[in-house]
Structure formats: C-alpha cells, structure tokens
Amino acid sequence: MSVRISAVVCTHNRAAYLRKALRSLVCQTLARELYEVVVVDNASADSTREVVAEFGDVSNLRYLYEPVVGVSRARNAGWRGAKGEYVAYLDDDAVASPEWLEKFVEVFETFEPSPGCVGGKIEAIWEASRPDWLADGMLGYLSVLHWSDVPVVLNQDQWLSVCNMAYPKELLQAVGGFREELGRQGTTLRTNEENYLRQQLDSLGRCSLYHPEIVVHHHVSASRLTKKWFRQRGRWQGISDSTMLYLDSGEGLSLSRRMRLTLSKIGWALLRLPLMLIAATSAARFRRQCQVLEVIGFVSGLWARGSSISGCGHEPG
C-alpha cells in the first residue's frame, strides 16, 4: 500500500522538543502504512540524532541530514525526500493532534475546489505567563492561529503558518518549493516563506484552506515572551516583506518605486505615532510600536538590497 502523506519535521538543536513532536506523530489515527515521518536534521549539534534513534522500532520513520542551515532549505530537503502524495509540516516544537494526518488526507481528497495548501488551528503551550502587554493582534508573531470554527477558504488578508500546513507534493515540485531567501536562518527571525509559496499557488488558481479540526499545539518559550524579542520579530517581518517584494519584481525595483514605497511607509508610520502615545492600554501601545518597527525593517530592507534582486543574500544587520 502506497504512502499517502509524509509528515516532515525540520529541526535544529531542539532535541527535547523534537521528542514530543515525534511522539505525537507515531500515535496518529491514520493507519501507519499510509504515512511516514521524515525528520530533517538541519545541522544540529545536540542529541537530535540520538532522539530519532529512540524511535528505532517505528518502521515508518526516516532520518535525513541537511548540512546547510536554513529552515526553507530543510523544508525543501523534506519534500524532495518524501514518498507521500501530500507533505505536511510540523514544527519541531509543536505537538500534533492524534487525527492530524488523517484529517489532512480527508480534506485534500474531499474539498472542492481542490486546495493548493491546507492549514489549521494552532494553540499555544505557554511556558511562562502571557504578558499583559501582549495583545491578541500580536499572537501571529508566535504562530498562534484560529480563523473560524468552520472550514474557510482564506482571503488575501488571512494567512496560514507552516507550523501546521500541508501541500500536494506535485505542487511543491511545480513551483520549486520554498524560496530559501525567506524563512529562519541561524539567529535571524526572517519569515514569509509560506506566504510567498502561497502566492505562487494562488497564481496557479489553487486556493488556501483553513480547517479548524486540524490542530497542533505550539510551544511558546519564555525567551520569546519579552519585548526585545517582539521588537526584533517586528523588524524582521518588515525586512521579510521587502524581500518578498523584490522576489515578486523579478528584475529588481527602480529608484522611483523605492522612493514611493519609502514615503508611503514612513507616512503611514508617522500617522500612527500619536495613536501609539495615546493608546488606552500598554498592549495597544506596544502593538503600535511593533508596527512602526515593521515599517523601519521594511524600509531598511528595501534600500539595503539596492536596485537589483541580485542582492538577495544581503540583509541589514
């Protein structure tokens, strides 16, 4: 019997989290012969290999090693090595619900129109108390996600997180997978790899579907629950948005277009500075501060690249 879906877990130096993720994947309701688990070790220097070896009696688990650090690089290695018709991604610090893979297969095979990607609900596992300055509108920085209590085709203002997403493998092949200029690399908080891939799938006429019964629980470490981390995350969101813009442009952006974008973004930020000062709550004030930092990141990324897409490898420090 052929493998219907591959669960890919990309990991870098998070062996303790990985053990919990794998436990959730070897106990799925989908028949074991219908799925596989692929661990992509992205140049880990900890006990990742040993943790995978603990599951040596699990016949449908495979280990791959990707020596070049970068989550998009690792995810590409995962789908290229996958045997399944569909490829589902789970973060190494997330725990899948028991019916996770079964529900993905069901949705891909029954939903019309046929989706290009499917994602689901992401609930936080708080490792420290949620700060009072953390507004609901900022939970997306942590990949906490819930759009609807019923399945819904997403509009352009909605997003999914590759912490809990699946794709037909043939579509990943068609678009070349994830752009490696996007996504985490080392200590950077670069993002948008799934958003750019979604744009490519949209161009093929394939919708993006959110299904609330496809659930994972995602660890939120205490190290992320600081204002410093959120400020950095906001700045890198802006840098990542500018990277997407350059990728969309193909041949780079003209000087005049970069000037127009810069003035537009700065104008937007200046209009919100008074709102940041008079906001009623600390959470509202901090959210607006991070939005301004997104603008700063976007503008710095826009000009650091120059006028050509050939500058993709350089990011502002």
C-alpha positions as CSV (number, residue, x, y, z in Angstrom):
1,M,0.0,0.0,0.0
2,S,1.4,3.4,-1.0
3,V,2.2,6.2,1.4
4,R,-0.5,8.9,1.2
5,I,1.1,11.6,3.3
6,S,4.5,12.4,4.7
7,A,4.9,14.3,7.9
8,V,8.1,16.4,7.8
9,V,9.7,17.8,10.9
10,C,12.7,20.1,10.3
11,T,14.8,20.5,13.4
12,H,17.9,22.4,14.6
13,N,19.3,21.9,18.1
14,R,16.0,21.3,19.8
15,A,16.2,17.6,20.7
16,A,13.9,17.8,23.8
17,Y,11.1,19.4,21.8
18,L,11.6,17.0,18.9
19,R,11.0,14.0,21.2
20,K,7.5,15.4,22.0
21,A,6.8,16.1,18.3
22,L,7.7,12.6,17.3
23,R,5.6,11.0,20.0
24,S,2.6,12.8,18.6
25,L,3.3,11.6,15.1
26,V,3.9,8.0,15.8
27,C,0.4,7.8,17.5
28,Q,-1.7,9.1,14.7
29,T,-5.2,7.7,13.9
30,L,-4.2,7.2,10.2
31,A,-3.1,3.7,9.5
32,R,0.7,3.5,9.9
33,E,1.2,2.1,6.4
34,L,-0.5,5.1,4.9
35,Y,2.0,7.7,6.2
36,E,5.6,8.3,7.0
37,V,7.5,10.6,9.4
38,V,10.6,12.3,7.9
39,V,12.9,14.1,10.3
40,V,15.2,16.6,8.6
41,D,18.2,17.3,10.9
42,N,19.3,20.8,9.9
43,A,23.0,20.7,11.0
44,S,22.1,20.0,14.7
45,A,25.0,19.8,17.2
46,D,22.9,18.4,20.1
47,S,21.4,14.9,20.6
48,T,19.0,15.1,17.7
49,R,20.3,12.0,16.0
50,E,20.1,10.1,19.3
51,V,16.5,11.2,19.9
52,V,15.5,9.9,16.5
53,A,17.2,6.7,17.3
54,E,15.0,6.2,20.3
55,F,12.2,5.6,17.8
56,G,14.1,2.9,16.0
57,D,11.2,0.4,16.3
58,V,9.0,2.8,14.3
59,S,9.1,1.4,10.8
60,N,7.7,4.5,9.0
61,L,10.2,7.0,10.5
62,R,13.1,8.2,8.4
63,Y,16.1,10.5,9.2
64,L,17.6,12.9,6.7
65,Y,20.5,15.2,7.3
66,E,20.7,18.7,5.7
67,P,24.1,20.4,6.4
68,V,23.2,23.9,5.2
69,V,21.4,25.8,8.0
70,G,18.1,27.4,7.0
71,V,14.5,26.3,7.6
72,S,13.5,26.7,4.0
73,R,16.5,24.7,2.9
74,A,15.5,22.0,5.3
75,R,11.8,22.0,4.3
76,N,12.9,21.7,0.7
77,A,15.0,18.7,1.6
78,G,12.0,17.2,3.3
79,W,9.5,17.4,0.5
80,R,12.1,16.2,-2.1
81,G,12.8,13.2,0.1
82,A,9.2,12.5,0.9
83,K,7.3,9.5,-0.5
84,G,3.8,10.7,0.1
85,E,1.3,12.2,-2.2
86,Y,0.9,15.0,0.3
87,V,3.5,16.7,2.5
88,A,2.5,18.0,5.9
89,Y,4.9,20.2,8.0
90,L,5.1,20.2,11.8
91,D,7.5,22.4,13.7
92,D,9.9,20.6,16.0
93,D,8.5,22.5,19.0
94,A,4.9,21.6,18.2
95,V,2.6,18.6,19.1
96,A,0.1,17.3,16.5
97,S,-3.4,16.2,17.5
98,P,-4.0,12.4,17.0
99,E,-6.1,12.8,13.9
100,W,-3.8,15.4,12.3
101,L,-2.7,13.4,9.3
102,E,-6.0,11.6,8.8
103,K,-7.8,15.0,8.6
104,F,-5.3,16.4,6.1
105,V,-5.8,13.5,3.8
106,E,-9.6,13.7,4.1
107,V,-9.7,17.4,3.3
108,F,-7.4,17.1,0.3
109,E,-9.5,14.3,-1.1
110,T,-13.0,15.7,-0.5
111,F,-12.8,19.5,-0.6
112,E,-13.8,21.3,-3.7
113,P,-12.2,23.3,-5.3
114,S,-9.0,21.3,-4.8
115,P,-6.8,23.4,-2.4
116,G,-3.2,24.2,-3.0
117,C,-2.5,24.2,0.7
118,V,-4.4,23.3,3.8
119,G,-3.6,24.7,7.3
120,G,-5.3,24.5,10.7
121,K,-5.6,25.8,14.2
122,I,-2.5,26.5,16.3
123,E,-2.9,26.7,20.0
124,A,-0.1,28.0,22.3
125,I,1.6,25.9,25.0
126,W,2.7,28.8,27.2
127,E,6.0,28.0,29.0
128,A,5.6,31.3,31.0
129,S,2.7,33.6,31.8
130,R,1.4,35.6,28.9
131,P,2.5,39.2,29.5
132,D,-0.2,41.8,29.9
133,W,1.4,43.9,27.1
134,L,0.8,41.1,24.5
135,A,-2.3,42.0,22.5
136,D,-4.3,39.4,20.7
137,G,-3.4,41.1,17.4
138,M,0.3,40.2,18.0
139,L,-0.2,36.5,18.6
140,G,0.5,35.9,14.9
141,Y,4.2,36.6,15.7
142,L,4.0,33.4,17.7
143,S,2.1,31.5,15.0
144,V,-1.0,31.2,17.2
145,L,-3.8,30.9,14.8
146,H,-7.6,30.5,14.6
147,W,-9.7,32.0,11.8
148,S,-13.0,30.2,12.0
149,D,-15.0,27.5,13.7
150,V,-15.8,26.1,10.2
151,P,-13.6,25.4,7.2
152,V,-13.0,28.6,5.2
153,V,-11.1,29.5,2.0
154,L,-8.8,32.3,3.0
155,N,-8.8,35.8,1.6
156,Q,-5.7,37.9,1.0
157,D,-5.8,39.4,4.5
158,Q,-5.6,35.9,6.1
159,W,-2.6,33.7,6.4
160,L,-1.5,30.2,7.4
161,S,1.6,29.0,9.3
162,V,3.8,26.3,8.0
163,C,3.9,25.1,11.6
164,N,0.7,23.4,10.7
165,M,0.3,23.1,6.9
166,A,0.2,20.6,4.1
167,Y,0.6,20.7,0.3
168,P,0.3,18.3,-2.6
169,K,3.8,17.2,-3.4
170,E,3.2,17.7,-7.1
171,L,2.5,21.4,-6.5
172,L,5.7,21.8,-4.4
173,Q,7.6,20.4,-7.4
174,A,5.7,22.7,-9.8
175,V,6.8,25.9,-8.0
176,G,10.2,24.7,-6.7
177,G,9.2,24.6,-3.1
178,F,10.2,27.3,-0.6
179,R,12.3,30.3,-1.5
180,E,15.5,30.0,0.5
181,E,15.9,33.8,0.8
182,L,12.9,33.6,3.2
183,G,12.5,31.8,6.5
184,R,14.7,31.5,9.6
185,Q,18.4,31.2,9.0
186,G,20.5,30.9,12.1
187,T,19.6,33.5,14.7
188,T,17.6,35.8,12.3
189,L,13.8,36.0,12.6
190,R,13.3,36.2,8.8
191,T,9.8,34.8,7.8
192,N,7.3,34.8,4.9
193,E,8.4,31.6,3.3
194,E,4.9,30.1,3.4
195,N,3.3,33.4,2.3
196,Y,5.4,33.6,-0.8
197,L,4.7,30.0,-1.6
198,R,1.0,30.6,-1.2
199,Q,1.2,33.5,-3.7
200,Q,2.7,31.1,-6.2
201,L,-0.1,28.6,-5.6
202,D,-2.7,31.4,-6.0
203,S,-1.2,32.1,-9.4
204,L,-1.9,28.5,-10.3
205,G,-5.6,29.0,-9.4
206,R,-5.3,26.9,-6.2
207,C,-7.0,28.2,-3.0
208,S,-5.7,28.1,0.5
209,L,-8.0,26.4,3.0
210,Y,-8.2,26.8,6.8
211,H,-9.7,23.9,8.7
212,P,-10.3,24.2,12.5
213,E,-10.2,20.5,13.1
214,I,-6.6,20.2,12.0
215,V,-4.9,21.2,15.3
216,V,-1.4,21.5,16.7
217,H,-0.2,22.8,20.0
218,H,2.9,25.0,19.7
219,H,5.3,25.7,22.5
220,V,5.9,29.4,23.3
221,S,9.2,29.6,25.3
222,A,9.8,32.2,27.9
223,S,12.6,33.6,25.8
224,R,10.0,34.7,23.2
225,L,7.8,36.4,25.8
226,T,10.0,39.6,26.0
227,K,9.5,43.0,24.4
228,K,13.0,42.7,23.0
229,W,12.1,39.5,21.1
230,F,8.9,41.1,19.8
231,R,10.7,44.2,18.6
232,Q,13.2,42.1,16.7
233,R,10.3,40.0,15.3
234,G,8.5,43.1,14.1
235,R,11.7,44.5,12.4
236,W,12.4,41.2,10.7
237,Q,8.8,41.0,9.5
238,G,9.4,44.3,7.7
239,I,12.6,43.0,6.2
240,S,10.9,39.8,5.1
241,D,8.1,41.8,3.4
242,S,10.7,43.8,1.5
243,T,12.3,40.6,0.4
244,M,9.0,39.3,-1.0
245,L,8.6,42.5,-2.9
246,Y,11.9,42.0,-4.6
247,L,11.2,38.4,-5.4
248,D,7.9,39.5,-7.0
249,S,9.6,42.2,-9.0
250,G,11.9,39.6,-10.7
251,E,14.4,42.2,-12.0
252,G,14.5,44.5,-9.0
253,L,12.9,47.7,-8.1
254,S,13.5,51.1,-9.7
255,L,14.8,54.0,-7.7
256,S,11.5,55.9,-8.2
257,R,9.4,52.9,-7.0
258,R,11.6,52.5,-3.9
259,M,11.2,56.2,-3.2
260,R,7.4,56.0,-3.5
261,L,7.3,52.9,-1.2
262,T,9.5,54.6,1.4
263,L,7.5,57.8,1.5
264,S,4.2,55.8,1.7
265,K,5.5,53.6,4.6
266,I,7.0,56.5,6.5
267,G,3.8,58.5,6.1
268,W,1.8,55.5,7.5
269,A,4.1,55.2,10.5
270,L,4.0,59.0,11.3
271,L,0.2,58.9,11.3
272,R,0.3,56.2,13.9
273,L,2.8,57.7,16.3
274,P,0.2,59.9,18.0
275,L,-2.0,56.8,18.4
276,M,0.9,54.9,20.0
277,L,1.2,57.7,22.6
278,I,-2.5,58.0,23.5
279,A,-3.4,54.3,23.3
280,A,-5.5,53.3,26.3
281,T,-3.6,50.1,27.2
282,S,0.0,49.1,27.4
283,A,-0.8,46.2,25.0
284,A,-2.2,48.6,22.4
285,R,0.8,50.9,22.7
286,F,3.3,48.1,22.3
287,R,1.4,46.7,19.3
288,R,1.7,50.0,17.5
289,Q,5.4,50.3,18.4
290,C,6.0,46.9,16.7
291,Q,4.0,48.0,13.7
292,V,6.3,51.0,13.4
293,L,9.3,48.7,13.7
294,E,7.9,46.6,10.8
295,V,8.0,49.8,8.7
296,I,11.6,50.5,9.8
297,G,12.5,47.0,8.8
298,F,10.8,47.2,5.5
299,V,12.5,50.5,4.5
300,S,15.9,49.3,5.7
301,G,15.5,46.1,3.8
302,L,14.3,47.9,0.7
303,W,17.4,50.1,0.5
304,A,19.9,47.6,1.7
305,R,19.2,45.5,-1.4
306,G,19.8,48.3,-3.8
307,S,18.0,48.2,-7.2
308,S,18.6,44.6,-8.1
309,I,17.3,41.2,-7.0
310,S,20.9,40.0,-7.1
311,G,21.3,41.4,-3.6
312,C,19.1,38.7,-2.1
313,G,21.9,37.3,0.1
314,H,22.4,40.6,2.0
315,E,20.3,41.7,4.9
316,P,20.8,44.7,7.1
317,G,22.4,43.9,10.4
